[in-house]
């Protein structure tokens, strides 16, 4: 699955579960908290829904938090291989 396909799926998840604006286009450099306005519960929701959609387990470590959309996409791609 390509980065673009994962981004499209994440946009759809955001619209379904986090009330993302229909016009929002996710890009790798967008920050989850600062740019998308996700609080800790919304970030957790996005991660859990991504795990379900992509059938992966994303084990985040405290010393390497996921801060951008690109980091989330990278973690998903890594687990899919």
N, C-alpha and C positions, 0 to 999 in steps of 0.2 A: 504494500500500500504506500502511495506517495505522500509526501508532506502536504500537498494540496488537498488530497482526499481526506487526510486526517483533520486538517483545518476545517474543511466543509462539514465533517461529522461533528466536530466540536462546536461549530456555529449552531448546528441543528440542536445539539444537546443543550446549549445555552438558551436557545429560544424556548425549548420544551420545559426546562427545569429551572432556569434562572432569569427568565423574562428579558433576555437580550433583545435589543431593538432589531427589527427585521432588516434594517439597512446596515447593520454592523457587519463589517468584514474583518475577520481575525487575521492578524499578521504576526509573524514570529516575534517581533520586537515589543508587542504590547505586553505591559505588565499586568498581572492578575489583580493586584490590589490597587495600584495607583491609576491605571488606565481603564480597567474594567469595573472597578469599584467592588470587587468581591471581598466580603469579610470572611472570617475563618469558616463559618458554616457553609457559605456559598462555594468556597474553594473546595471543601470536603465533598460537597454535593457534586461538583464538576468532576473531581477525581473518581468518585465512586461510580458515577454514570459513565465516565470514560472507560473504567475497568469493565463494566458490564457490556458496553457497546463493542469494545475491541477484544474482549475476552482475554484480558491480561491482568496481572497483579502488579500494581505500582507501589513498591516499598520505598517510601521517601525517608531519608535520614535527616535528623535534626541539623547536622552540619552542612547539608547540601539541599536547602529548600528549593522548591520549584517556584520561581518568581515571574517567569515570562511564559507566554504561549509557546514560544519556540522550545523552551526547556521541557514543557509538558509534552509537546509533539515528539521531541527527541526521546523522552522516557518511554513513550508509547511504542515508538518504532523499535527501540532497543529490546523491549519485552516481546515484540511480535516476531523477532527473528530467532 
